């Protein structure tokens, strides 16, 4: 065989090898794309978008009024008249009930006369004693009248005319519902995150469809001494009370202890830890890249991405899909779709 013919043969072999290599590369790329289609069907990818995130602490409690007072007479006696009934709204100073006061009036008039007589010729010490007796008689007479100590709603009336009552026995209940509160208890593990001014979402057991907003106004510094769990009292004021809200109702509060607005968010399950670093699987035209990211706030369902991704990027929706991708899909075998590359924040590949 001549040298010229041998030269043509070598060139032909080289061309044939190149053609075979290109064909194998094409088939390999096609196979990998088919694997990608199998691993990443519609619905297993998510688009990185912006949104708001918040982390909250949940607790239950009961609705309370701004003031809730059991009213009593400071003196005993026979009920002369009851001037209000339950559910009636009253103003501060309104007369609610009256005891028979004949005895107290007589005592007052007698004390007043004795003081006037003493002022003529009695010693100063006697005059002071008579003044004290008059003050006591005047107070006893005044105490036969029950007045509203604040404006509110009469929640309950426990007396009726001609009934005898004793000093200190509750006869009415008065509520000031101009402001409404939810008193809850927060576990000692979470109380460090709660502070005055934080917002809360309130849901009533009686009206689960009714969502109310509230503001933390008081965080207790001494725990309730009941049970084995250490619970601290927290008072939440309802921002705009609904007429359906009643004292004593059970409710749940979601206290927002941390929030982030207009940030990049992805599903929590899309992030996986590798060698102590947070990673997501970014979907590209070439396959899947294992992207290192910097995470922020999470609510357990979504998580904030501070660095490593941009709005509009596509990633695998869960780290399980990343595992499947790295194993070559359900059948296993291949090491990734198009090769899994690791990308650090800032776009550095390694």
C-alpha positions as CSV (number, residue, x, y, z in Angstrom):
1,X,0.0,0.0,0.0
2,X,1.4,3.4,-1.0
3,X,2.1,6.1,1.6
4,X,-0.5,8.3,0.0
5,X,-3.2,5.6,0.4
6,X,-2.2,4.9,4.0
7,X,-2.5,8.7,4.7
8,X,-6.1,8.7,3.3
9,X,-6.9,5.7,5.5
10,X,-5.8,7.4,8.7
11,X,-7.8,10.5,7.9
12,X,-10.8,8.4,7.2
13,X,-10.5,6.6,10.5
14,X,-10.2,9.9,12.4
15,X,-13.3,11.2,10.6
16,X,-15.2,8.0,11.5
17,X,-14.2,8.2,15.1
18,X,-15.3,11.9,15.3
19,X,-18.7,11.0,13.7
20,X,-19.1,8.1,16.2
21,X,-18.2,10.3,19.1
22,X,-20.7,13.0,18.0
23,X,-23.4,10.4,17.6
24,X,-22.7,9.0,21.0
25,X,-22.7,12.5,22.6
26,X,-26.0,13.3,20.9
27,X,-27.6,10.0,22.1
28,X,-26.2,10.6,25.6
29,X,-27.5,14.2,25.7
30,X,-30.9,12.9,24.4
31,X,-30.9,10.2,27.1
32,X,-30.2,12.8,29.8
33,X,-32.9,15.1,28.6
34,X,-35.3,12.1,28.7
35,X,-34.2,11.5,32.3
36,X,-34.8,15.1,33.1
37,X,-38.3,14.9,31.6
38,X,-38.9,11.8,33.8
39,X,-37.6,13.4,36.9
40,X,-39.0,16.9,36.4
41,X,-42.6,16.6,35.1
42,X,-44.9,19.5,35.4
43,X,-45.5,20.5,39.0
44,X,-42.2,19.4,40.4
45,X,-40.5,22.7,39.6
46,X,-41.2,26.0,41.3
47,X,-40.4,29.5,40.2
48,X,-38.5,31.7,42.7
49,X,-40.9,34.6,43.5
50,X,-41.2,37.5,46.0
51,X,-43.6,37.5,48.9
52,X,-44.1,38.1,52.6
53,X,-43.2,35.7,55.4
54,X,-44.0,35.7,59.1
55,X,-43.2,33.5,62.0
56,X,-45.8,33.2,64.8
57,X,-46.5,31.7,68.1
58,X,-49.9,30.1,68.8
59,X,-51.7,30.2,72.1
60,X,-55.3,30.0,73.4
61,X,-57.2,31.9,76.0
62,X,-60.4,33.7,76.8
63,X,-61.9,37.1,75.9
64,X,-62.1,39.7,78.6
65,X,-63.5,43.2,79.0
66,X,-61.5,46.3,79.8
67,X,-63.1,46.2,83.2
68,X,-65.1,43.4,84.8
69,X,-66.4,44.1,88.3
70,X,-68.8,42.3,90.7
71,X,-70.7,45.1,92.5
72,X,-71.6,44.9,96.2
73,X,-73.1,47.1,98.9
74,X,-70.8,48.2,101.6
75,X,-73.6,48.0,104.1
76,X,-76.3,45.4,104.6
77,X,-80.0,45.9,104.4
78,X,-83.3,45.4,102.6
79,X,-83.4,46.1,98.9
80,X,-85.8,49.0,98.3
81,X,-85.6,49.1,94.5
82,X,-83.6,47.8,91.5
83,X,-83.4,50.4,88.7
84,X,-81.6,48.4,86.0
85,X,-81.8,45.0,84.3
86,X,-79.3,42.7,82.6
87,X,-77.9,43.8,79.2
88,X,-78.7,47.5,80.0
89,X,-76.0,50.0,79.2
90,X,-75.4,52.6,81.9
91,X,-73.2,55.6,82.4
92,X,-70.7,56.2,85.2
93,X,-72.6,57.4,88.4
94,X,-75.9,56.0,87.3
95,X,-78.0,54.7,90.3
96,X,-78.4,50.9,89.9
97,X,-80.1,49.9,93.1
98,X,-81.2,51.4,96.5
99,X,-81.5,49.9,100.0
100,X,-84.1,51.0,102.5
101,X,-82.2,53.8,104.3
102,X,-84.6,55.0,107.0
103,X,-82.2,53.9,109.8
104,X,-79.2,55.4,108.1
105,X,-81.0,58.7,107.5
106,X,-81.9,58.9,111.2
107,X,-78.3,58.1,112.2
108,X,-77.1,60.9,109.9
109,X,-79.6,63.5,111.2
110,X,-78.7,62.6,114.8
111,X,-75.0,62.9,114.2
112,X,-75.4,66.2,112.4
113,X,-77.5,67.6,115.4
114,X,-75.0,66.4,117.9
115,X,-72.1,68.1,116.1
116,X,-74.0,71.4,116.0
117,X,-74.7,71.3,119.7
118,X,-71.2,70.4,120.6
119,X,-69.8,73.4,118.8
120,X,-71.4,75.7,121.4
121,X,-69.7,74.6,124.6
122,X,-67.9,71.2,124.1
123,X,-64.2,70.7,124.3
124,X,-62.2,70.5,121.0
125,X,-61.7,66.7,121.4
126,X,-65.5,66.2,121.8
127,X,-66.1,68.3,118.6
128,X,-63.6,66.1,116.7
129,X,-65.3,63.0,117.9
130,X,-68.7,64.3,116.8
131,X,-67.3,65.2,113.4
132,X,-66.0,61.7,112.9
133,X,-69.4,60.2,113.9
134,X,-71.1,62.5,111.3
135,X,-68.6,61.3,108.6
136,X,-69.4,57.7,109.4
137,X,-73.2,58.3,109.4
138,X,-72.9,60.2,106.1
139,X,-70.8,57.3,104.5
140,X,-73.3,54.7,105.7
141,X,-76.2,56.7,104.2
142,X,-74.3,57.1,100.9
143,X,-73.6,53.3,100.8
144,X,-77.3,52.4,100.7
145,X,-77.2,53.6,97.1
146,X,-75.4,51.5,94.5
147,X,-73.9,53.5,91.6
148,X,-72.1,52.5,88.5
149,X,-68.3,53.0,89.1
150,X,-67.7,53.2,85.3
151,X,-69.7,53.3,82.1
152,X,-70.6,49.9,80.8
153,X,-73.1,47.1,80.4
154,X,-75.0,45.4,83.2
155,X,-74.1,41.7,82.7
156,X,-76.1,40.3,85.6
157,X,-78.5,41.3,88.3
158,X,-78.7,39.0,91.3
159,X,-81.1,40.9,93.6
160,X,-84.8,42.0,93.6
161,X,-86.9,44.4,95.8
162,X,-87.7,43.3,99.3
163,X,-84.7,41.0,99.4
164,X,-82.2,41.2,102.2
165,X,-78.5,41.5,101.4
166,X,-75.4,41.5,103.5
167,X,-72.3,43.8,103.1
168,X,-69.9,42.5,100.5
169,X,-72.2,40.1,98.8
170,X,-72.1,40.4,94.9
171,X,-75.4,41.8,93.6
172,X,-74.6,42.8,90.0
173,X,-71.8,42.4,87.4
174,X,-70.8,45.4,85.3
175,X,-68.6,45.2,82.2
176,X,-66.7,47.9,80.3
177,X,-66.6,46.6,76.8
178,X,-65.3,49.7,75.2
179,X,-62.1,47.8,74.8
180,X,-61.8,44.0,74.5
181,X,-58.8,41.8,75.3
182,X,-57.7,38.2,74.8
183,X,-55.8,36.8,77.7
184,X,-53.5,33.9,76.7
185,X,-50.6,32.0,78.2
186,X,-47.3,31.5,76.5
187,X,-44.8,28.8,77.3
188,X,-41.5,29.8,78.9
189,X,-39.7,28.5,75.8
190,X,-41.5,31.0,73.5
191,X,-42.1,34.0,75.9
192,X,-38.7,35.5,75.0
193,X,-39.9,36.2,71.5
194,X,-43.1,38.0,72.6
195,X,-43.1,41.7,73.3
196,X,-45.6,44.6,73.5
197,X,-46.6,46.0,70.1
198,X,-46.6,42.8,68.1
199,X,-49.6,42.0,66.0
200,X,-51.8,38.9,66.4
201,X,-54.4,37.1,64.4
202,X,-57.3,36.0,66.6
203,X,-59.8,33.3,65.8
204,X,-62.9,32.6,68.0
205,X,-64.0,29.0,68.6
206,X,-67.6,30.2,68.3
207,X,-67.0,31.9,64.9
208,X,-64.1,30.2,63.2
209,X,-64.7,32.2,60.0
210,X,-64.3,35.5,61.8
211,X,-60.7,36.7,61.8
212,X,-59.8,39.6,64.1
213,X,-56.5,41.5,64.5
214,X,-55.0,42.3,67.8
215,X,-52.0,43.9,69.4
216,X,-49.9,42.6,72.3
217,X,-50.3,45.2,75.1
218,X,-48.9,43.4,78.1
219,X,-46.4,40.6,78.7
220,X,-46.3,39.2,82.2
221,X,-43.1,38.9,84.1
222,X,-44.3,36.4,86.6
223,X,-45.6,33.0,85.4
224,X,-48.9,31.4,86.4
225,X,-48.2,28.9,89.2
226,X,-50.5,26.2,87.9
227,X,-49.4,22.8,86.5
228,X,-45.9,21.6,85.7
229,X,-45.5,23.7,82.6
230,X,-44.3,27.3,83.2
231,X,-46.8,29.7,81.4
232,X,-46.5,33.5,81.3
233,X,-49.7,35.6,80.9
234,X,-49.9,37.8,77.7
235,X,-52.7,40.3,77.1
236,X,-53.8,41.1,73.5
237,X,-56.1,44.0,72.7
238,X,-58.5,43.5,69.9
239,X,-57.9,46.3,67.4
240,X,-61.5,46.5,66.1
241,X,-63.9,44.4,68.3
242,X,-66.8,42.7,66.6
243,X,-70.3,42.9,68.2
244,X,-70.3,39.1,68.2
245,X,-67.3,38.9,70.5
246,X,-68.4,38.2,74.1
247,X,-66.6,38.1,77.4
248,X,-65.6,34.6,78.3
249,X,-65.4,33.2,74.7
250,X,-62.5,30.9,73.8
251,X,-60.1,32.0,71.2
252,X,-56.8,31.3,69.6
253,X,-54.1,33.9,68.8
254,X,-51.3,33.7,66.3
255,X,-48.8,36.2,67.6
256,X,-46.5,37.4,64.8
257,X,-43.0,37.5,66.4
258,X,-41.0,38.0,63.2
259,X,-41.8,39.0,59.6
260,X,-40.1,39.7,56.3
261,X,-41.8,41.6,53.5
262,X,-41.2,41.5,49.7
263,X,-38.4,38.9,49.9
264,X,-37.5,35.9,47.7
265,X,-39.3,32.8,48.9
266,X,-39.2,29.1,48.0
267,X,-40.8,26.0,49.5
268,X,-39.1,24.9,52.8
269,X,-38.7,21.4,51.4
270,X,-36.7,22.7,48.4
271,X,-33.7,23.5,50.6
272,X,-31.4,20.7,51.8
273,X,-28.3,20.8,53.9
274,X,-25.0,19.5,52.6
275,X,-21.8,19.8,54.6
276,X,-23.4,22.4,56.8
277,X,-24.5,24.5,53.8
278,X,-28.0,25.2,52.5
279,X,-28.5,24.0,48.9
280,X,-31.3,24.1,46.3
281,X,-31.4,22.3,43.0
282,X,-31.6,24.9,40.2
283,X,-33.1,23.8,36.9
284,X,-31.3,25.0,33.8
285,X,-31.3,24.2,30.1
286,X,-28.3,21.9,30.7
287,X,-29.9,20.0,33.6
288,X,-29.7,20.6,37.4
289,X,-27.3,22.7,39.4
290,X,-26.9,22.3,43.1
291,X,-27.0,25.9,44.2
292,X,-25.7,27.1,47.5
293,X,-28.0,29.7,49.1
294,X,-28.2,31.9,52.1
295,X,-31.5,31.4,53.9
296,X,-33.4,33.7,56.2
297,X,-36.8,33.6,57.9
298,X,-39.0,30.5,57.6
299,X,-42.6,29.7,58.7
300,X,-42.1,26.0,58.3
301,X,-43.8,26.0,54.8
302,X,-41.8,28.7,53.0
303,X,-38.3,30.0,53.5
304,X,-36.6,33.3,52.6
305,X,-33.6,33.2,50.2
306,X,-31.2,36.1,50.9
307,X,-28.6,35.1,48.4
308,X,-27.8,32.5,45.7
309,X,-31.0,32.8,43.6
310,X,-32.9,35.5,41.8
311,X,-36.5,36.1,41.0
312,X,-37.7,33.9,38.2
313,X,-35.2,31.1,38.7
314,X,-36.6,27.6,38.5
315,X,-35.7,25.0,41.2
316,X,-36.9,21.6,42.2
317,X,-39.8,21.8,44.6
318,X,-38.4,19.4,47.2
319,X,-35.0,17.9,48.2
320,X,-36.5,14.5,47.5
321,X,-36.6,15.4,43.8
322,X,-33.0,16.4,44.1
323,X,-32.2,13.0,45.5
324,X,-34.1,11.4,42.5
325,X,-32.2,13.6,40.1
326,X,-28.8,12.6,41.5
327,X,-29.8,8.9,41.4
328,X,-30.8,9.2,37.7
329,X,-34.6,9.0,38.3
330,X,-36.6,6.0,39.5
331,X,-34.4,3.5,37.7
332,X,-31.2,4.8,39.2
333,X,-27.8,4.4,37.4
334,X,-27.0,7.8,36.0
335,X,-25.2,10.4,38.1
336,X,-27.5,13.4,37.6
337,X,-29.3,15.0,34.8
338,X,-26.7,16.6,32.6
339,X,-24.4,16.4,35.7
340,X,-25.2,18.0,39.1
341,X,-22.9,21.0,39.5
342,X,-22.5,22.9,42.8
343,X,-22.9,26.7,42.5
344,X,-22.0,29.0,45.4
345,X,-23.7,32.3,46.1
346,X,-22.5,34.8,43.5
347,X,-22.6,32.2,40.7
348,X,-19.2,30.6,41.3
349,X,-19.3,27.0,40.0
350,X,-17.1,24.2,41.3
